[in-house]
Amino acid sequence: MAIKNKSQLKEFGSVLRGVTFDPEKDFRPFGSEHSIELLRSNNIQENVLVLDNTYNLSLERVKNDQILNYGDILICMANGSKDLVGKTAFVSEKVSRRYTFGSFMGAFRPHKQEQGAFLQYLFQTAAFRDHVNLVLAGSSINNLTPALIEEFVFEAPEIDEQKAIAEALSDIDELIARLKQEISKRKNIFQAALATLLSNSDLPEDIQQGWEKYTLKELGNFYKGKGITKSEVRESGLACIRYGEIYTKFSAVIHKFYSYIDAETAKASVRIKMGDILLAGSGETKEEIGKATAFLFEDEAYAGGDIVIFRPHNVDSRFFGYLLNSPMVTSQKARAGKGDAVVHISASDLENITVVIPQKDEQVAISQILFDIEKSISTCEEQLLKMEMLKQGMMHDLLTGRVRLV
């Protein structure tokens, strides 16, 4: 049964503009008397208020109605990036300190405070995003006005239904938040394990004695990837790896392929073998240059240009996928990288990198521990994706009246 009651946001509240200030004159040290923390667009992340990286502003600059209340919905009204304009965050009862908001921000303040919990989800809908995009399409600047937001039309259920919708969506938001916290915790554990297990300095002396120091050129051979332009990539065919995918698609181990080429293009490229380590030869920063990923498939596959191929001998390649991304190696790669706007690293730079490694059986054991942690992170990320998709489906059904809770 669809909701028939069409309403505009202005019937439920109004948009207030943020504080205009002079940073040199109006900022104050934190803890100063007669001051208040200032929120800006960077304090809205994925529809959640992130209350760090704030500024402290003289309270003299702030009107009473520019102090955020429980139930308000903070809005990015203007930004250099069109995609960020219109992003929002709800001011819940968990926000214990007082905050104001800057001049590029706004706050939708409901006439009835308790309705804010429901109204926040209207700002997260595809319909509201479409409304914002339509408004911005007719403007030369990325700027919303209060009137343009307030004229947004939506289907308004009765108050009991609003409360039920807000409660249902709030419950799934809590699940999503807990999953994100769990993923963050496991990623921290992984980084700690990466630093500890791949460096023998923190290990007992008797174990340290089993580790030996080598340069990479002592452990294998280097080759260069070749060819494979964007126009040569296909949706099917022979698998290939492009250097940009090493940054965006792969961790220490390649789990699936994202690009393919035909047989003719493969002739001009370089075939990779099971156990090869692929390193990105180009990047934007020295800190990320030379990111590595291990190729553990028997499938026929090819490496494109700007990829350095390391083919190790008698070592565990999965272990080396992790090792070559560890702090002890990334610092060496950063020093070896050349260039500023675009950073490059070559086989001749990489072959002199030094590593300290255990015997092969211990390499296998260490890589299994790291792999298991990464797998648990991936499982949580898959659960998070499902929860986010479920939330989107619930919002569509509940906010259009397709499904009623009361």
C-alpha positions in Angstrom: 0.0 0.0 0.0 1.6 3.3 -1.1 1.8 6.4 0.9 -0.4 9.1 -0.6 0.6 12.1 1.5 3.0 14.2 -0.6 4.9 16.8 1.4 7.8 19.2 1.2 10.6 19.4 3.7 9.7 22.9 4.6 6.5 21.6 6.2 8.7 19.6 8.6 11.5 22.1 9.4 13.9 24.7 8.0 17.5 25.0 6.9 19.8 27.3 8.8 23.0 28.6 7.3 26.4 28.2 9.1 28.7 30.7 10.7 30.8 33.2 8.8 34.1 33.8 10.4 37.7 35.0 9.9 40.2 32.2 10.8 42.9 34.7 11.8 40.6 36.7 14.2 38.0 34.2 15.3 39.8 30.9 16.0 40.6 30.2 19.7 42.7 27.5 21.5 40.8 24.5 22.5 39.5 24.8 26.1 39.2 28.6 25.8 36.3 30.2 27.6 33.5 31.5 25.4 34.4 29.3 22.5 32.8 26.4 20.6 33.9 23.6 18.3 33.3 24.2 14.6 32.2 21.4 12.2 32.9 21.5 8.4 32.3 19.2 5.5 35.1 16.8 6.4 33.3 16.1 9.6 30.6 14.2 7.6 31.8 10.8 6.6 29.3 8.2 5.1 26.3 10.0 6.7 28.0 9.9 10.1 29.4 12.8 12.2 33.1 12.4 12.8 33.9 14.6 15.7 37.7 15.0 15.3 39.7 17.4 13.2 37.6 20.3 14.4 38.4 24.0 14.9 37.6 26.1 18.0 35.7 29.3 17.3 34.9 32.4 19.4 31.3 32.1 20.6 30.8 35.8 19.8 30.6 34.8 16.1 27.8 32.3 16.7 24.0 33.0 16.9 22.0 30.8 19.2 20.3 29.0 16.3 23.7 28.1 14.8 24.4 25.8 17.7 23.5 22.3 16.8 20.7 20.5 18.6 19.8 16.9 19.0 17.6 16.1 16.0 19.3 18.4 13.5 20.7 17.1 10.2 24.0 18.7 9.2 24.3 19.3 5.5 27.2 20.2 3.2 25.8 23.2 1.3 28.8 24.1 -0.9 32.0 22.4 -1.9 34.5 22.3 -4.7 33.4 18.8 -5.4 29.8 18.4 -6.7 29.7 14.9 -5.3 30.1 16.2 -1.7 27.4 18.8 -1.9 24.3 17.5 -0.2 26.0 14.9 2.0 24.4 14.8 5.5 24.8 13.5 9.1 22.3 13.2 11.9 23.0 14.9 15.2 22.0 12.1 17.7 21.7 12.1 21.4 25.2 10.6 21.6 26.7 14.0 20.6 27.5 15.3 24.1 29.4 18.5 23.4 28.3 21.7 21.8 29.1 22.3 18.1 28.5 25.0 15.5 29.0 24.7 11.8 30.8 26.7 9.1 29.4 29.0 6.4 29.6 26.3 3.7 27.4 24.1 5.8 23.7 24.1 6.8 21.5 22.4 9.4 18.0 21.2 8.8 16.2 21.7 12.1 12.8 19.9 12.4 9.9 21.7 13.9 9.4 18.6 16.0 12.7 17.4 17.4 11.7 13.7 17.6 11.1 13.6 13.8 14.7 14.2 13.0 15.5 10.5 13.5 13.1 9.7 10.6 13.9 12.7 8.4 17.6 11.9 8.4 17.0 8.9 6.1 15.2 11.0 3.5 18.5 12.8 3.0 20.2 9.5 2.3 17.8 8.4 -0.5 18.5 8.3 -4.2 15.5 10.6 -4.6 17.2 13.3 -2.6 20.5 12.8 -4.4 18.7 13.2 -7.7 17.1 16.4 -6.4 20.5 17.8 -5.5 22.0 16.8 -8.8 19.1 18.4 -10.7 19.5 21.6 -8.8 23.3 21.7 -9.3 23.0 20.9 -13.0 21.4 24.3 -13.5 24.1 26.2 -11.6 27.6 27.2 -12.4 28.7 26.8 -8.8 28.3 23.8 -6.4 26.0 25.6 -3.9 22.7 24.7 -2.4 20.3 27.3 -0.9 18.0 26.6 2.0 15.0 27.1 -0.2 16.2 24.5 -2.7 16.5 21.9 0.0 13.2 22.8 1.7 11.3 22.3 -1.6 12.3 18.6 -1.8 9.1 16.5 -2.1 8.7 13.2 -0.4 5.9 10.8 0.8 5.2 11.5 4.4 3.8 8.7 6.6 1.9 9.2 9.8 4.0 9.9 13.0 3.7 6.3 14.3 5.0 4.9 11.0 7.9 7.5 11.0 9.0 6.3 14.5 8.8 2.6 13.4 10.8 3.4 10.2 13.5 5.3 12.1 13.8 2.5 14.7 14.2 -0.2 12.0 16.8 1.8 10.0 18.6 2.8 13.1 19.0 -0.8 14.1 20.6 -1.7 10.8 22.8 1.4 11.1 24.1 0.1 14.4 24.9 -3.3 12.8 26.8 -1.5 10.0 28.7 0.6 12.6 29.7 -2.5 14.5 30.9 -4.2 11.4 33.0 -1.2 10.4 34.6 -1.1 13.9 35.3 -4.8 13.6 36.9 -4.4 10.2 39.0 -1.5 11.5 40.2 -3.6 14.5 41.1 -6.6 12.3 43.0 -4.3 9.9 45.0 -3.0 12.8 45.7 -6.5 14.0 46.9 -7.4 10.5 49.3 -4.4 10.3 50.7 -5.3 13.7 51.1 -8.9 12.6 52.7 -7.9 9.4 55.3 -5.7 11.2 56.0 -8.3 13.9 56.0 -11.6 11.9 58.0 -10.3 9.0 60.7 -8.7 11.2 62.9 -11.0 13.3 64.0 -8.1 15.6 61.0 -8.8 18.0 61.5 -12.6 18.0 63.4 -14.7 20.6 67.1 -15.0 20.0 67.0 -18.8 19.2 64.4 -18.1 16.4 66.4 -15.1 15.1 69.3 -17.4 14.4 67.2 -19.2 11.8 66.7 -16.0 9.7 69.2 -14.9 7.1 69.8 -11.7 5.2 69.7 -11.5 1.4 69.3 -9.0 -1.5 66.4 -9.7 -3.8 68.8 -10.4 -6.7 70.2 -13.3 -4.6 66.7 -14.8 -4.3 65.4 -14.6 -7.8 65.3 -12.9 -11.2 63.6 -9.7 -12.5 61.6 -9.2 -15.7 59.6 -6.3 -17.1 55.9 -6.4 -18.0 55.0 -5.0 -21.4 52.1 -3.6 -23.4 48.4 -3.8 -22.7 46.8 -0.4 -23.2 43.3 0.4 -21.9 41.9 0.1 -25.4 43.2 -3.5 -25.7 41.4 -4.7 -22.5 38.5 -7.0 -23.1 35.7 -8.5 -20.9 36.9 -12.0 -21.6 39.9 -13.8 -23.1 43.3 -14.3 -21.6 43.8 -12.9 -18.1 46.1 -10.0 -17.6 47.3 -7.7 -14.8 47.7 -4.0 -15.2 49.8 -2.0 -12.9 47.0 0.2 -11.6 45.1 -2.9 -10.5 47.9 -3.7 -8.1 47.0 -0.6 -6.2 43.2 -0.8 -6.5 42.3 -4.4 -6.8 44.8 -6.7 -5.1 46.3 -7.2 -1.7 49.4 -9.3 -1.1 47.9 -12.1 -3.2 45.9 -12.1 -6.4 42.5 -13.8 -5.8 40.7 -13.1 -9.1 41.2 -11.4 -12.5 39.6 -8.2 -13.6 41.0 -7.7 -17.1 41.5 -9.8 -20.2 43.2 -9.5 -23.6 43.0 -11.3 -26.9 45.7 -13.7 -28.2 47.1 -11.0 -30.6 47.7 -8.6 -27.7 49.2 -11.3 -25.6 51.9 -11.8 -28.2 53.3 -8.4 -27.4 53.0 -8.8 -23.6 54.9 -10.9 -21.1 53.4 -14.1 -19.7 53.7 -14.6 -15.9 54.3 -17.8 -14.1 52.8 -19.3 -10.9 54.8 -18.0 -8.0 55.8 -14.7 -9.6 55.6 -11.5 -7.6 54.3 -8.5 -9.5 55.3 -5.0 -8.4 53.9 -1.7 -9.6 56.7 0.2 -11.3 54.8 3.5 -11.3 52.8 5.3 -8.7 51.7 8.7 -7.3 53.8 8.7 -4.1 57.1 7.2 -2.9 55.3 5.7 0.1 53.2 3.4 -2.2 55.7 2.8 -5.0 56.4 -0.9 -5.8 53.3 -2.3 -4.1 53.5 -6.1 -4.6 51.1 -9.0 -5.2 51.8 -12.7 -5.6 50.5 -14.6 -8.6 49.6 -18.1 -7.4 47.5 -19.4 -10.3 48.4 -21.9 -13.0 46.2 -20.0 -15.5 47.8 -18.4 -18.5 48.1 -14.7 -17.7 50.1 -11.6 -18.7 51.7 -8.6 -17.1 51.2 -5.2 -18.7 53.6 -2.3 -18.9 54.9 -0.5 -15.7 54.9 -3.9 -13.9 58.2 -5.4 -12.5 58.1 -9.2 -12.3 60.1 -10.8 -9.6 60.5 -14.6 -10.0 61.9 -16.0 -6.7 63.6 -19.3 -6.3 62.9 -21.8 -3.5 60.8 -19.5 -1.3 57.1 -19.3 -0.5 55.7 -16.7 -2.9 52.7 -15.9 -0.7 55.2 -15.0 2.1 57.0 -12.7 -0.3 53.8 -11.1 -1.3 53.4 -10.0 2.3 57.1 -9.4 2.9 57.5 -7.0 0.0 54.6 -4.8 1.4 55.9 -4.8 4.9 57.3 -1.7 6.6 60.9 -2.9 6.4 60.7 -3.2 2.6 58.4 -0.3 1.8 60.8 2.2 3.4 63.6 0.9 1.1 61.3 1.1 -1.9 60.4 4.7 -1.0 64.1 5.6 -0.9 64.7 3.9 -4.2 61.7 5.6 -6.0 62.5 8.3 -8.5 60.3 11.3 -9.5 57.8 13.6 -7.9 54.5 14.0 -9.8 54.9 10.4 -11.0 57.2 8.1 -9.1 59.0 5.2 -10.8 60.9 2.2 -9.6 62.8 -0.3 -11.8 64.2 -3.8 -11.5 67.7 -2.4 -10.9 66.4 -0.4 -8.0 64.5 -3.4 -6.5 67.2 -6.0 -6.9 69.4 -4.3 -4.2 66.6 -4.3 -1.6 67.6 -6.4 1.4 65.3 -8.8 3.3 65.7 -11.0 6.3 63.9 -14.3 5.9 63.4 -17.6 7.8 63.5 -21.1 6.4 60.8 -22.0 3.8 58.6 -24.0 6.2 58.4 -21.0 8.6 57.7 -18.7 5.6 54.7 -20.9 4.8 53.5 -20.8 8.5 53.8 -17.0 8.7 52.0 -16.5 5.4 49.2 -18.7 6.5 48.6 -16.7 9.6 48.6 -13.4 7.6 46.3 -15.0 5.0 43.8 -16.1 7.6 43.6 -12.6 9.1 43.1 -11.1 5.7 40.4 -13.7 5.0 38.6 -12.8 8.2 38.7 -9.1 7.1 37.3 -10.0 3.7 34.4 -12.0 5.3 33.5 -9.0 7.4 33.7 -6.7 4.4 31.3 -9.0 2.5 28.9 -8.9 5.5 29.1 -5.1 5.5 28.3 -4.9 1.8 25.3 -7.1 2.3 24.1 -5.0 5.3 24.5 -1.8 3.3 22.6 -3.3 0.4 19.9 -4.5 2.8 19.6 -1.0 4.2 19.2 0.5 0.7 16.4 -1.9 0.0 14.7 -1.2 3.3 14.9 2.5 2.7 13.3 2.2 -0.7 10.5 0.0 0.6 9.8 1.9 3.9 10.2 5.4 2.6 7.9 4.9 -0.4 5.2 3.1 1.6 5.7 -0.2 -0.3 6.2 -1.9 3.1 4.3 -0.6 6.2 5.5 -1.3 9.7 2.4 0.0 11.5 
